[in-house]
Amino acid sequence: MTATTGSSKSTTGSRSTSDDQGVMDTARQVADTVAGAAGEVSARLPEVASSTREAFTEANRMVRAGSDTTLKIGGAFSIGLAVGLLLGGANRLLVVLALIPAGLIGTTLIERTESDS
């Protein structure tokens, strides 16, 4: 009844190595995916900036062409939307974005009031 412990090998070391290799492969795949997505975003950034600038210019033109009554209604709607989002617990970035039209309308109304004086 002699027990031989030298012939039984532990597979913990090889299992740990394969787990480490799997984690490294997954991390490499994630890094490649992130790098590819970042490359696509950076390639489209000038196009997005250009279209945003065009949209802002068009919105500014429409606001300047609108009547005072229309601007007041639009400004009130924008402020009401922002307050509703804030009370509803929306992200603060959304609240600020909802206030952008109110700011544009407010500056236009102030300019009109000052030019009439």
DSSP file (Angstrom, degrees, kcal/mol; ACC not computed):
  #  RESIDUE AA STRUCTURE BP1 BP2  ACC     N-H-->O    O-->H-N    N-H-->O    O-->H-N    TCO  KAPPA ALPHA  PHI   PSI    X-CA   Y-CA   Z-CA
    1    1 A M              0   0    0      0, 0.0     2,-0.6     0, 0.0     0, 0.0   0.000 360.0 360.0 360.0  63.6    0.0    0.0    0.0
    2    2 A T        -     0   0    0      2,-0.0     2,-0.4     0, 0.0     0, 0.0  -0.874 360.0-147.4-102.1 126.4    2.4    2.5   -1.2
    3    3 A A        -     0   0    0     -2,-0.6     2,-0.7     2,-0.0     0, 0.0  -0.778   4.0-152.3 -94.9 133.8    1.0    5.8   -2.5
    4    4 A T        +     0   0    0     -2,-0.4     4,-0.2     1,-0.1     3,-0.1  -0.911  21.5 168.8-108.0 114.0    2.8    7.5   -5.2
    5    5 A T        +     0   0    0     -2,-0.7     3,-0.4     1,-0.1    -1,-0.1   0.618  68.5  72.6 -96.1 -14.7    2.2   11.2   -5.2
    6    6 A G  S    S+     0   0    0      1,-0.2    -1,-0.1     3,-0.0    -2,-0.0   0.777  92.9  54.9 -72.1 -26.0    4.9   12.1   -7.7
    7    7 A S  S    S+     0   0    0     -3,-0.1     2,-0.6     2,-0.1    -1,-0.2   0.698  88.6  84.7 -84.0 -18.7    3.0   10.7  -10.7
    8    8 A S        -     0   0    0     -3,-0.4     2,-0.3    -4,-0.2    -1,-0.0  -0.753  67.5-161.3 -87.6 119.7   -0.2   12.8  -10.2
    9    9 A K        -     0   0    0     -2,-0.6     2,-0.4     2,-0.0    -2,-0.1  -0.717  16.2-122.6-100.8 149.4    0.3   16.2  -11.8
   10   10 A S        -     0   0    0     -2,-0.3     3,-0.3     1,-0.1     4,-0.3  -0.749  12.5-162.5 -88.9 134.2   -1.7   19.2  -11.1
   11   11 A T     >  +     0   0    0     -2,-0.4     4,-2.1     1,-0.2     5,-0.2   0.310  69.7  96.0 -96.9   7.5   -3.5   20.8  -14.0
   12   12 A T  H  > S+     0   0    0      1,-0.2     4,-2.3     2,-0.2     5,-0.2   0.895  81.1  53.1 -64.9 -39.7   -4.1   24.1  -12.3
   13   13 A G  H  > S+     0   0    0     -3,-0.3     4,-1.6     1,-0.2    -1,-0.2   0.907 112.3  43.1 -64.2 -42.8   -1.0   25.6  -13.8
   14   14 A S  H  > S+     0   0    0     -4,-0.3     4,-2.1     2,-0.2    -1,-0.2   0.850 113.4  52.3 -72.9 -33.8   -2.0   24.8  -17.4
   15   15 A R  H  X S+     0   0    0     -4,-2.1     4,-2.1     2,-0.2    -2,-0.2   0.900 109.3  50.0 -66.8 -40.5   -5.6   25.8  -16.8
   16   16 A S  H  X S+     0   0    0     -4,-2.3     4,-2.4     2,-0.2    -2,-0.2   0.882 109.8  51.2 -64.6 -39.2   -4.4   29.2  -15.4
   17   17 A T  H  X S+     0   0    0     -4,-1.6     4,-2.2     2,-0.2    -2,-0.2   0.910 110.8  47.2 -66.3 -42.3   -2.2   29.7  -18.5
   18   18 A S  H  X S+     0   0    0     -4,-2.1     4,-2.1     2,-0.2    -2,-0.2   0.875 112.2  50.7 -68.3 -35.9   -5.1   29.0  -20.9
   19   19 A D  H  X S+     0   0    0     -4,-2.1     4,-2.2     2,-0.2    -2,-0.2   0.911 110.7  49.1 -64.8 -42.5   -7.4   31.4  -18.9
   20   20 A D  H  X S+     0   0    0     -4,-2.4     4,-2.3     1,-0.2    -2,-0.2   0.905 110.8  50.0 -63.4 -41.0   -4.8   34.1  -19.1
   21   21 A Q  H  X S+     0   0    0     -4,-2.2     4,-2.5     2,-0.2    -1,-0.2   0.900 109.9  50.9 -64.4 -40.6   -4.3   33.6  -22.8
   22   22 A G  H  X S+     0   0    0     -4,-2.1     4,-2.3     2,-0.2    -2,-0.2   0.897 110.8  48.5 -63.9 -40.8   -8.1   33.8  -23.4
   23   23 A V  H  X S+     0   0    0     -4,-2.2     4,-2.6     2,-0.2    -2,-0.2   0.904 111.8  49.4 -65.5 -41.2   -8.3   37.0  -21.4
   24   24 A M  H  X S+     0   0    0     -4,-2.3     4,-2.2     2,-0.2    -2,-0.2   0.902 110.9  49.6 -66.2 -40.5   -5.4   38.5  -23.4
   25   25 A D  H  X S+     0   0    0     -4,-2.5     4,-2.3     2,-0.2    -2,-0.2   0.919 112.3  47.8 -63.6 -43.0   -7.0   37.5  -26.7
   26   26 A T  H  X S+     0   0    0     -4,-2.3     4,-2.5     2,-0.2    -2,-0.2   0.919 111.7  49.8 -63.4 -44.1  -10.3   39.1  -25.6
   27   27 A A  H  X S+     0   0    0     -4,-2.6     4,-2.4     1,-0.2    -1,-0.2   0.888 110.3  50.8 -62.6 -38.7   -8.6   42.3  -24.5
   28   28 A R  H  X S+     0   0    0     -4,-2.2     4,-2.3     2,-0.2    -1,-0.2   0.905 110.6  48.9 -65.5 -41.5   -6.7   42.4  -27.8
   29   29 A Q  H  X S+     0   0    0     -4,-2.3     4,-2.3     2,-0.2    -2,-0.2   0.905 111.8  48.9 -64.7 -41.8  -10.0   42.0  -29.7
   30   30 A V  H  X S+     0   0    0     -4,-2.5     4,-2.6     2,-0.2     5,-0.2   0.919 111.0  50.1 -64.1 -43.1  -11.7   44.7  -27.6
   31   31 A A  H  X S+     0   0    0     -4,-2.4     4,-2.4     1,-0.2    -2,-0.2   0.898 111.0  49.3 -63.0 -40.5   -8.7   47.1  -28.2
   32   32 A D  H  X S+     0   0    0     -4,-2.3     4,-2.2     2,-0.2    -1,-0.2   0.903 111.7  49.0 -64.4 -40.9   -8.9   46.5  -31.9
   33   33 A T  H  X S+     0   0    0     -4,-2.3     4,-2.4     2,-0.2    -2,-0.2   0.919 112.5  47.2 -64.5 -44.2  -12.6   47.1  -32.0
   34   34 A V  H  X S+     0   0    0     -4,-2.6     4,-2.6     1,-0.2    -2,-0.2   0.902 111.5  51.1 -64.8 -41.2  -12.2   50.4  -30.0
   35   35 A A  H  X S+     0   0    0     -4,-2.4     4,-2.0    -5,-0.2    -1,-0.2   0.901 110.9  48.7 -63.9 -40.1   -9.4   51.5  -32.2
   36   36 A G  H  X S+     0   0    0     -4,-2.2     4,-2.0     2,-0.2    -2,-0.2   0.912 112.3  48.0 -64.9 -42.9  -11.5   50.9  -35.4
   37   37 A A  H  X S+     0   0    0     -4,-2.4     4,-2.4     1,-0.2    -2,-0.2   0.901 110.9  51.1 -65.6 -40.1  -14.5   52.7  -34.0
   38   38 A A  H  X S+     0   0    0     -4,-2.6     4,-2.5     1,-0.2    -1,-0.2   0.880 108.9  51.9 -64.5 -37.5  -12.3   55.7  -32.9
   39   39 A G  H  X S+     0   0    0     -4,-2.0     4,-1.7     2,-0.2    -1,-0.2   0.903 110.3  48.0 -64.5 -41.4  -10.8   55.8  -36.5
   40   40 A E  H  X S+     0   0    0     -4,-2.0     4,-1.6     2,-0.2    -2,-0.2   0.911 112.6  48.9 -65.2 -42.1  -14.3   55.9  -38.0
   41   41 A V  H  X S+     0   0    0     -4,-2.4     4,-1.1     1,-0.2     3,-0.2   0.928 111.3  48.5 -64.2 -44.8  -15.4   58.6  -35.6
   42   42 A S  H  < S+     0   0    0     -4,-2.5    -1,-0.2     1,-0.2    -2,-0.2   0.825 109.6  53.6 -67.2 -29.3  -12.4   60.8  -36.3
   43   43 A A  H  < S+     0   0    0     -4,-1.7     4,-0.3     1,-0.2    -1,-0.2   0.835 114.2  41.5 -71.8 -31.4  -12.9   60.3  -40.0
   44   44 A R  H  X S+     0   0    0     -4,-1.6     4,-2.3    -3,-0.2     5,-0.2   0.536  89.6  92.3 -92.0  -7.6  -16.5   61.6  -39.8
   45   45 A L  H  X S+     0   0    0     -4,-1.1     4,-2.6     1,-0.2     5,-0.2   0.894  84.5  49.4 -59.2 -45.3  -15.8   64.4  -37.4
   46   46 A P  H  > S+     0   0    0      0, 0.0     4,-2.2     0, 0.0    -1,-0.2   0.901 111.8  50.1 -61.5 -38.1  -15.3   67.1  -40.0
   47   47 A E  H  > S+     0   0    0     -4,-0.3     4,-2.4     2,-0.2    -2,-0.2   0.907 111.8  47.7 -64.4 -41.9  -18.5   66.1  -41.8
   48   48 A V  H  X S+     0   0    0     -4,-2.3     4,-2.3     2,-0.2     5,-0.2   0.912 111.7  50.1 -65.8 -42.8  -20.5   66.2  -38.5
   49   49 A A  H  X S+     0   0    0     -4,-2.6     4,-2.3    -5,-0.2    -2,-0.2   0.899 111.3  49.4 -62.8 -40.4  -19.0   69.6  -37.6
   50   50 A S  H  X S+     0   0    0     -4,-2.2     4,-2.3    -5,-0.2    -2,-0.2   0.927 112.4  45.9 -65.4 -45.6  -19.9   71.0  -41.0
   51   51 A S  H  X S+     0   0    0     -4,-2.4     4,-2.3     2,-0.2    -2,-0.2   0.861 112.5  51.6 -68.2 -33.6  -23.5   69.7  -40.9
   52   52 A T  H  X S+     0   0    0     -4,-2.3     4,-2.5     2,-0.2    -1,-0.2   0.914 109.9  49.1 -66.3 -42.6  -23.9   71.0  -37.4
   53   53 A R  H  X S+     0   0    0     -4,-2.3     4,-2.3     1,-0.2    -2,-0.2   0.908 111.9  49.1 -62.5 -42.1  -22.7   74.4  -38.4
   54   54 A E  H  X S+     0   0    0     -4,-2.3     4,-2.4     2,-0.2    -2,-0.2   0.903 111.4  49.1 -64.3 -41.7  -25.1   74.4  -41.4
   55   55 A A  H  X S+     0   0    0     -4,-2.3     4,-2.5     2,-0.2    -2,-0.2   0.907 111.9  48.4 -64.6 -41.8  -28.0   73.4  -39.2
   56   56 A F  H  X S+     0   0    0     -4,-2.5     4,-2.4     2,-0.2    -2,-0.2   0.896 111.4  50.2 -65.7 -39.9  -27.2   76.2  -36.7
   57   57 A T  H  X S+     0   0    0     -4,-2.3     4,-2.2     2,-0.2    -2,-0.2   0.913 112.1  47.3 -64.3 -42.6  -26.9   78.7  -39.4
   58   58 A E  H  X S+     0   0    0     -4,-2.4     4,-2.3     2,-0.2    -2,-0.2   0.911 112.5  49.1 -65.3 -42.5  -30.3   77.7  -40.9
   59   59 A A  H  X S+     0   0    0     -4,-2.5     4,-2.4     1,-0.2    -2,-0.2   0.905 110.7  50.8 -63.3 -40.7  -31.9   77.8  -37.4
   60   60 A N  H  X S+     0   0    0     -4,-2.4     4,-2.3     1,-0.2    -1,-0.2   0.902 110.0  49.9 -63.6 -41.1  -30.4   81.2  -36.8
   61   61 A R  H  X S+     0   0    0     -4,-2.2     4,-1.4     1,-0.2    -2,-0.2   0.912 111.5  48.4 -63.7 -42.6  -31.8   82.5  -40.1
   62   62 A M  H  X S+     0   0    0     -4,-2.3     4,-1.0     2,-0.2    -2,-0.2   0.883 111.3  50.0 -66.2 -38.6  -35.3   81.1  -39.3
   63   63 A V  H >< S+     0   0    0     -4,-2.4     3,-0.7     1,-0.2    -2,-0.2   0.926 110.2  49.8 -65.7 -44.1  -35.3   82.7  -35.9
   64   64 A R  H 3< S+     0   0    0     -4,-2.3    -1,-0.2     1,-0.2    -2,-0.2   0.793 111.7  49.4 -65.9 -27.0  -34.2   86.1  -37.3
   65   65 A A  H 3< S+     0   0    0     -4,-1.4    -1,-0.2    -5,-0.2    -2,-0.2   0.652  94.3  97.0 -85.0 -15.8  -37.0   85.9  -39.9
   66   66 A G  S << S-     0   0    0     -4,-1.0     2,-0.1    -3,-0.7    -3,-0.0  -0.299  78.9-107.6 -75.3 157.1  -39.7   84.9  -37.3
   67   67 A S     >  -     0   0    0      1,-0.1     4,-2.3    -2,-0.0     5,-0.2  -0.357  30.0-109.3 -77.5 164.0  -42.1   87.4  -35.8
   68   68 A D  H  > S+     0   0    0      1,-0.2     4,-2.4     2,-0.2     5,-0.2   0.893 118.6  52.2 -60.9 -40.8  -41.8   88.4  -32.1
   69   69 A T  H  > S+     0   0    0      1,-0.2     4,-2.2     2,-0.2    -1,-0.2   0.925 110.0  48.0 -63.1 -44.6  -45.0   86.5  -31.2
   70   70 A T  H  > S+     0   0    0      1,-0.2     4,-2.5     2,-0.2    -1,-0.2   0.902 112.1  50.1 -62.5 -40.9  -43.7   83.3  -32.8
   71   71 A L  H  X S+     0   0    0     -4,-2.3     4,-2.8     2,-0.2    -1,-0.2   0.895 108.9  51.5 -66.4 -39.2  -40.3   83.7  -31.1
   72   72 A K  H  X S+     0   0    0     -4,-2.4     4,-2.3     2,-0.2    -1,-0.2   0.910 111.6  47.2 -64.4 -41.0  -41.9   84.2  -27.7
   73   73 A I  H  X S+     0   0    0     -4,-2.2     4,-2.3     2,-0.2    -2,-0.2   0.922 113.6  48.0 -66.0 -43.4  -44.0   81.0  -28.1
   74   74 A G  H  X S+     0   0    0     -4,-2.5     4,-2.3     2,-0.2    -2,-0.2   0.898 112.4  49.0 -63.9 -40.4  -41.0   79.0  -29.3
   75   75 A G  H  X S+     0   0    0     -4,-2.8     4,-2.4     2,-0.2    -2,-0.2   0.904 111.1  49.5 -65.1 -41.6  -38.9   80.3  -26.4
   76   76 A A  H  X S+     0   0    0     -4,-2.3     4,-2.7     1,-0.2    -2,-0.2   0.899 111.0  50.3 -64.4 -39.9  -41.6   79.5  -23.9
   77   77 A F  H  X S+     0   0    0     -4,-2.3     4,-2.6     2,-0.2    -2,-0.2   0.925 110.5  49.6 -62.7 -43.6  -41.9   76.0  -25.3
   78   78 A S  H  X S+     0   0    0     -4,-2.3     4,-2.2     2,-0.2    -2,-0.2   0.916 113.3  45.3 -62.9 -43.7  -38.1   75.5  -25.1
   79   79 A I  H  X S+     0   0    0     -4,-2.4     4,-2.6     2,-0.2    -1,-0.2   0.912 113.0  51.1 -66.6 -41.6  -38.0   76.6  -21.5
   80   80 A G  H  X S+     0   0    0     -4,-2.7     4,-2.4     1,-0.2    -2,-0.2   0.896 110.0  49.8 -62.1 -40.5  -41.1   74.5  -20.6
   81   81 A L  H  X S+     0   0    0     -4,-2.6     4,-2.5     2,-0.2    -1,-0.2   0.922 111.2  48.9 -62.9 -44.1  -39.4   71.4  -22.2
   82   82 A A  H  X S+     0   0    0     -4,-2.2     4,-2.4    16,-0.2    -2,-0.2   0.912 112.2  47.8 -63.7 -42.6  -36.2   72.0  -20.3
   83   83 A V  H  X S+     0   0    0     -4,-2.6     4,-2.9     2,-0.2     5,-0.2   0.907 111.5  51.1 -65.4 -40.7  -38.1   72.4  -17.0
   84   84 A G  H  X S+     0   0    0     -4,-2.4     4,-2.0     1,-0.2    -2,-0.2   0.909 111.0  47.8 -62.1 -42.2  -40.1   69.2  -17.7
   85   85 A L  H  <>S+     0   0    0     -4,-2.5     5,-2.8     2,-0.2     4,-0.5   0.911 112.5  49.6 -63.7 -41.4  -36.9   67.3  -18.4
   86   86 A L  H ><5S+     0   0    0     -4,-2.4     3,-1.1     1,-0.2    -2,-0.2   0.934 113.8  44.2 -64.6 -46.1  -35.3   68.6  -15.3
   87   87 A L  H 3<5S+     0   0    0     -4,-2.9    -1,-0.2     1,-0.2    -2,-0.2   0.809 109.6  57.9 -68.6 -28.6  -38.3   67.7  -13.1
   88   88 A G  T 3<5S-     0   0    0     -4,-2.0    -1,-0.2    -5,-0.2    -2,-0.2   0.542 118.9-110.5 -77.8  -6.5  -38.6   64.3  -14.8
   89   89 A G  T < 5 +     0   0    0     -3,-1.1    -3,-0.2    -4,-0.5    -2,-0.1   0.732  59.2 162.6  86.9  22.7  -35.0   63.5  -13.8
   90   90 A A      < -     0   0    0     -5,-2.8    -1,-0.2    -6,-0.2     5,-0.1  -0.260  50.9 -79.3 -71.9 163.1  -33.4   63.6  -17.2
   91   91 A N    >>  -     0   0    0      1,-0.1     4,-1.5     3,-0.0     3,-0.6  -0.332  38.4-124.7 -59.7 141.4  -29.7   64.0  -17.8
   92   92 A R  H 3> S+     0   0    0      1,-0.3     4,-2.5     2,-0.2     5,-0.2   0.796 109.2  62.9 -63.4 -28.8  -28.5   67.5  -17.3
   93   93 A L  H 3> S+     0   0    0      1,-0.2     4,-2.4     2,-0.2    -1,-0.3   0.904 102.8  49.5 -62.8 -40.2  -26.9   67.5  -20.7
   94   94 A L  H <> S+     0   0    0     -3,-0.6     4,-2.1     2,-0.2    -1,-0.2   0.883 109.1  52.5 -64.3 -38.1  -30.4   67.0  -22.2
   95   95 A V  H  X S+     0   0    0     -4,-1.5     4,-0.9     2,-0.2    -2,-0.2   0.927 110.8  46.7 -63.2 -44.6  -31.7   69.9  -20.2
   96   96 A V  H >X S+     0   0    0     -4,-2.5     3,-0.7     1,-0.2     4,-0.6   0.910 111.2  51.9 -64.3 -42.2  -29.0   72.2  -21.4
   97   97 A L  H >< S+     0   0    0     -4,-2.4     3,-0.7     1,-0.2    -1,-0.2   0.858 106.3  54.6 -62.8 -34.4  -29.5   71.1  -25.0
   98   98 A A  H 3< S+     0   0    0     -4,-2.1     4,-0.4     1,-0.2    -1,-0.2   0.741 105.5  54.5 -70.5 -21.6  -33.2   71.9  -24.6
   99   99 A L  H <X S+     0   0    0     -4,-0.9     4,-2.1    -3,-0.7    -1,-0.2   0.585  84.2  85.8 -87.2 -11.1  -32.3   75.4  -23.5
  100  100 A I  H <X S+     0   0    0     -3,-0.7     4,-2.3    -4,-0.6     5,-0.2   0.928  89.7  47.8 -58.9 -47.6  -30.2   76.2  -26.6
  101  101 A P  H  > S+     0   0    0      0, 0.0     4,-2.8     0, 0.0     5,-0.2   0.895 109.8  53.9 -61.3 -36.4  -33.2   77.4  -28.7
  102  102 A A  H  > S+     0   0    0     -4,-0.4     4,-2.7     1,-0.2    -2,-0.2   0.894 109.0  48.9 -63.3 -38.7  -34.4   79.5  -25.8
  103  103 A G  H  X S+     0   0    0     -4,-2.1     4,-2.3     2,-0.2    -1,-0.2   0.914 112.4  47.4 -65.9 -42.8  -31.0   81.2  -25.7
  104  104 A L  H  X S+     0   0    0     -4,-2.3     4,-1.7     2,-0.2    -2,-0.2   0.918 115.3  45.4 -63.8 -44.2  -30.9   81.8  -29.4
  105  105 A I  H  X S+     0   0    0     -4,-2.8     4,-2.5    -5,-0.2    -2,-0.2   0.905 111.5  53.1 -66.7 -41.9  -34.5   83.2  -29.3
  106  106 A G  H  X S+     0   0    0     -4,-2.7     4,-2.3    -5,-0.2    -2,-0.2   0.913 108.9  48.1 -61.1 -43.8  -33.7   85.3  -26.3
  107  107 A T  H  X S+     0   0    0     -4,-2.3     4,-2.4     1,-0.2    -1,-0.2   0.881 111.3  51.3 -66.1 -35.8  -30.7   87.0  -27.9
  108  108 A T  H  X S+     0   0    0     -4,-1.7     4,-2.2     2,-0.2    -2,-0.2   0.927 110.9  47.5 -65.6 -44.2  -32.7   87.7  -31.0
  109  109 A L  H  X S+     0   0    0     -4,-2.5     4,-2.3     2,-0.2    -2,-0.2   0.893 112.0  50.2 -64.6 -39.0  -35.5   89.3  -29.1
  110  110 A I  H  X S+     0   0    0     -4,-2.3     4,-2.5     2,-0.2     5,-0.2   0.919 109.9  50.6 -64.8 -43.2  -33.0   91.4  -27.1
  111  111 A E  H  X S+     0   0    0     -4,-2.4     4,-2.2     1,-0.2    -2,-0.2   0.904 111.1  49.0 -60.7 -41.3  -31.3   92.5  -30.3
  112  112 A R  H  X S+     0   0    0     -4,-2.2     4,-1.5     2,-0.2    -1,-0.2   0.907 111.6  48.9 -65.2 -41.6  -34.6   93.5  -31.8
  113  113 A T  H  X S+     0   0    0     -4,-2.3     4,-1.0     1,-0.2    -2,-0.2   0.906 113.2  46.8 -65.1 -41.6  -35.6   95.5  -28.7
  114  114 A E  H  < S+     0   0    0     -4,-2.5    -1,-0.2     1,-0.2    -2,-0.2   0.850 110.9  51.4 -70.0 -34.2  -32.3   97.3  -28.6
  115  115 A S  H  < S+     0   0    0     -4,-2.2    -1,-0.2     1,-0.2    -2,-0.2   0.791 106.7  54.8 -75.0 -25.2  -32.3   98.2  -32.3
  116  116 A D  H  <        0   0    0     -4,-1.5    -1,-0.2     1,-0.2    -2,-0.2   0.766 360.0 360.0 -74.7 -25.3  -35.9   99.6  -31.9
  117  117 A S     <        0   0    0     -4,-1.0    -1,-0.2    -3,-0.2    -2,-0.2   0.468 360.0 360.0 -75.3 360.0  -34.7  102.0  -29.1
